[in-house]
Amino acid sequence: MAVLDAGTGALLGDRQFPATLAGYRAILAFISDFGAVVRFGIEGTNSYGAGLTRHAVAAGVEVREVIRPNRAERRLHGKSDPLDAITAARVVMAGEALPTPKSSDGPIESIRVLHLARDSAVKARANVLRQIAMILVSAPVEQRERLHQLGEKALLNTIRRSRPNHPSHGVEHATAVSLRSLARRHHHLSEEIDDLTNHLRDLVAHAAPALLAAKGVGVVTAAQLLITTGDNPARITSKAAFAALTGVGLVAVGGVGHRGGPPRSQ
């Protein structure tokens, strides 16, 4: 934590604080000793700095997101928390167009964490299917031919309910046990995904019922749009700002045209 004089840019003080509620309170008390707080710059406002961001906003402090230094540059000059804090303070004081951080204490934050858990489960389930396919490719021929003719749903149900007989050290028995384990995992992940989707549907319907009712917009798509916008959409002041946020803004190329997102994103 570093405090600069808004008029002269002089360093007034710097100190390290723990990332705890007591630490956040101590930070605000520390900077308030130097006078009125003009602006607060924080790195990682939606990750490691989320707790401090919530505390500062609740205290009525204007907060701006400070972009982390280039990793190559940081490696070149070495990692230094005090120097990083001073650099961040100078960036804020320079009056650069720094983004307003997303609010992380409203309904959209609830949607974000549920979406994160669901996305993880979906990826894990897809990975299970790939592992089943890989095992079947090299399975003993009779076992492979018996299962290969089944569709995905029938295959999963068959191997999930299977009861490998005669425990042995043979490949066929090990293959049957492995396939059953993976099929059960797939089933459990599917139940988890359904449960998380239901939770998401309730939150999205409460936060943006019109969006969820729009034709072609499902629960996951609506959730992602809400997460992108955040709990404080007023920080996005134009269509161009939203286009830039979603990575489809137009970019000038050599003065001869544009490339990037579709023209309607302007």
C-alpha positions in Angstrom: 0.0 0.0 0.0 1.4 3.4 -1.0 0.0 6.9 -0.5 0.9 9.8 -2.8 0.1 13.5 -2.5 -2.5 14.3 -5.2 -0.9 17.7 -5.7 2.8 17.1 -5.8 3.0 13.3 -6.4 5.3 13.0 -3.4 5.3 9.7 -1.5 3.5 10.2 1.8 3.9 6.7 3.1 3.8 3.0 2.3 3.1 -0.1 4.4 2.1 -3.7 4.0 -1.2 -5.0 5.5 -2.7 -8.5 5.8 -5.6 -9.4 3.4 -8.1 -9.6 6.2 -11.1 -7.5 7.4 -8.9 -6.0 10.1 -6.2 -5.3 7.5 -8.7 -3.6 5.2 -9.8 -1.4 8.1 -6.2 -0.6 8.9 -5.6 0.4 5.3 -8.4 3.0 5.3 -7.3 4.3 8.6 -3.7 4.6 7.4 -4.5 6.5 4.3 -7.1 8.7 6.0 -4.3 10.0 8.4 -2.9 11.9 5.4 -6.1 13.7 4.5 -9.1 13.2 2.2 -8.8 10.2 -0.2 -9.1 11.3 -3.8 -9.0 7.9 -5.5 -8.0 4.4 -4.8 -6.2 2.1 -7.3 -6.3 -1.6 -6.8 -4.9 -4.5 -8.9 -7.1 -7.6 -9.4 -10.3 -6.1 -8.2 -12.2 -9.2 -9.1 -9.7 -11.7 -7.8 -7.0 -11.2 -5.1 -8.1 -7.6 -4.6 -11.9 -8.3 -4.4 -12.1 -8.1 -0.6 -10.3 -4.8 -0.4 -12.4 -3.4 -3.3 -15.7 -4.3 -1.6 -14.5 -2.7 1.7 -13.3 0.5 0.0 -16.5 0.9 -2.1 -18.6 0.3 1.0 -16.6 3.1 2.7 -17.5 5.5 -0.1 -14.0 5.5 -1.7 -13.7 5.9 -5.5 -11.9 2.8 -6.8 -10.2 2.2 -10.1 -8.8 -1.0 -11.6 -5.1 -0.8 -12.1 -3.8 -3.0 -14.8 -0.9 -5.3 -13.7 2.5 -4.5 -15.1 3.8 -6.5 -18.0 5.1 -9.8 -16.8 8.3 -9.6 -18.8 9.0 -6.1 -17.4 8.3 -7.3 -13.9 10.8 -10.1 -14.3 13.3 -7.7 -15.7 13.1 -5.3 -12.8 12.3 -7.9 -10.1 9.2 -8.3 -8.0 8.8 -5.7 -5.3 5.5 -5.1 -3.5 6.4 -1.6 -2.3 7.5 -0.5 -5.8 4.4 -2.1 -7.4 2.2 -0.2 -4.9 4.0 3.1 -5.7 3.8 2.5 -9.4 0.0 1.7 -9.2 -0.5 4.9 -7.1 1.2 7.0 -9.8 -0.9 5.5 -12.5 -4.0 6.4 -10.6 -2.7 9.9 -9.9 -1.8 10.5 -13.6 -5.6 10.5 -14.3 -5.4 7.8 -17.0 -8.7 6.3 -18.2 -8.8 3.4 -15.7 -11.8 1.1 -15.6 -14.3 1.1 -12.8 -14.2 -2.3 -11.2 -17.1 -4.7 -11.3 -19.1 -4.9 -8.2 -18.6 -8.3 -6.5 -21.2 -8.3 -3.8 -24.4 -8.4 -5.8 -26.5 -11.0 -7.6 -24.2 -11.1 -10.6 -21.3 -12.3 -8.4 -23.6 -15.2 -7.2 -24.2 -16.0 -10.9 -20.5 -15.8 -11.6 -19.4 -18.3 -9.0 -22.2 -20.8 -9.9 -21.3 -20.4 -13.6 -17.7 -21.1 -12.8 -18.6 -24.3 -10.9 -20.9 -25.5 -13.7 -18.3 -24.8 -16.4 -15.8 -26.8 -14.5 -18.2 -29.7 -14.2 -19.0 -29.5 -17.9 -15.3 -29.7 -18.9 -14.7 -32.6 -16.5 -17.7 -34.5 -18.0 -16.3 -34.0 -21.5 -12.9 -35.2 -20.3 -14.6 -38.4 -18.9 -16.1 -39.1 -22.3 -12.7 -38.7 -24.0 -11.2 -41.1 -21.5 -13.9 -43.7 -22.1 -13.3 -43.5 -25.8 -9.5 -43.9 -25.4 -10.0 -47.0 -23.2 -12.4 -48.6 -25.7 -9.9 -48.1 -28.6 -7.4 -50.3 -26.9 -9.9 -52.7 -25.1 -9.8 -56.4 -25.8 -11.5 -57.1 -29.1 -14.6 -58.9 -27.8 -15.2 -56.3 -25.1 -14.7 -53.5 -27.6 -17.0 -54.9 -30.3 -19.8 -55.6 -27.7 -19.7 -52.0 -26.6 -18.8 -50.2 -29.8 -22.2 -50.8 -31.4 -24.0 -48.9 -28.6 -24.9 -45.2 -28.8 -23.5 -42.8 -26.2 -26.4 -42.9 -23.8 -26.8 -46.7 -24.0 -23.1 -47.2 -23.6 -22.9 -45.0 -20.5 -25.9 -46.8 -18.9 -24.6 -50.2 -19.8 -21.1 -49.8 -18.3 -22.4 -47.8 -15.3 -24.6 -50.6 -14.3 -22.2 -53.4 -15.2 -20.8 -55.8 -12.6 -17.4 -57.0 -13.6 -17.2 -60.7 -12.5 -14.3 -62.9 -11.4 -11.7 -60.3 -10.1 -8.4 -60.9 -11.7 -5.3 -59.2 -12.9 -6.4 -59.5 -16.6 -6.8 -56.6 -18.9 -10.5 -57.3 -19.6 -11.4 -57.1 -15.9 -9.4 -53.9 -15.4 -11.0 -52.4 -18.4 -14.5 -53.2 -17.2 -13.8 -51.7 -13.7 -12.2 -48.6 -15.3 -15.1 -48.0 -17.7 -17.7 -48.5 -14.9 -15.8 -46.0 -12.7 -15.8 -43.4 -15.5 -19.4 -44.0 -16.4 -20.4 -43.4 -12.7 -18.4 -40.3 -12.6 -20.1 -39.1 -15.8 -23.5 -39.7 -14.2 -22.6 -37.8 -11.0 -21.2 -34.9 -13.0 -24.4 -34.8 -15.0 -26.5 -34.6 -11.8 -24.1 -31.8 -10.6 -24.5 -29.9 -13.8 -28.3 -30.1 -13.7 -28.3 -28.9 -10.1 -26.1 -25.9 -10.8 -28.1 -25.1 -13.9 -31.3 -24.9 -11.8 -29.6 -22.6 -9.4 -28.4 -20.4 -12.2 -31.9 -20.4 -13.8 -33.4 -19.1 -10.5 -30.8 -16.3 -10.2 -30.9 -15.2 -13.8 -34.7 -15.2 -13.8 -34.6 -12.9 -10.8 -31.8 -10.6 -12.1 -32.9 -10.3 -15.7 -36.2 -12.0 -16.5 -36.6 -10.2 -19.9 -33.2 -11.4 -21.0 -34.0 -15.0 -20.1 -37.4 -14.7 -21.9 -35.7 -13.5 -25.1 -35.9 -16.0 -28.0 -32.7 -18.0 -28.4 -31.2 -17.0 -25.1 -30.7 -19.9 -22.7 -29.7 -19.9 -19.1 -25.9 -20.3 -19.7 -25.8 -17.6 -22.4 -27.9 -15.2 -20.3 -25.6 -15.9 -17.3 -22.5 -15.1 -19.4 -23.9 -11.8 -20.6 -24.8 -10.8 -17.1 -21.3 -11.7 -15.9 -19.7 -9.7 -18.6 -21.7 -6.7 -17.8 -21.4 -7.0 -14.0 -23.5 -5.7 -11.1 -22.8 -2.1 -12.1 -23.6 -1.8 -15.8 -23.4 2.0 -15.6 -19.6 1.6 -15.8 -20.1 0.7 -19.5 -21.0 4.0 -21.1 -21.4 3.1 -24.8 -21.8 0.3 -27.3 -18.2 0.7 -28.2 -17.2 0.2 -24.6 -19.2 -3.0 -24.5 -17.7 -4.1 -27.8 -14.2 -3.5 -26.4 -15.1 -5.4 -23.2 -16.2 -8.5 -25.2 -13.3 -8.3 -27.6 -15.2 -7.5 -30.8 -14.3 -3.8 -31.1 -13.0 -2.5 -34.4 -9.3 -1.9 -34.7 -7.7 0.5 -37.3 -5.2 -1.2 -39.6 -2.6 0.9 -41.4 -5.2 3.6 -42.1 -6.8 1.6 -44.9 -9.7 -0.1 -43.1 -10.7 -2.0 -40.0 -10.7 -5.4 -38.6 -12.1 -7.0 -35.6 -15.8 -7.4 -34.7 -18.8 -6.8 -36.9 -19.7 -3.1 -37.8 -22.8 -3.3 -35.6 -20.5 -3.5 -32.6 -19.4 0.1 -33.1 
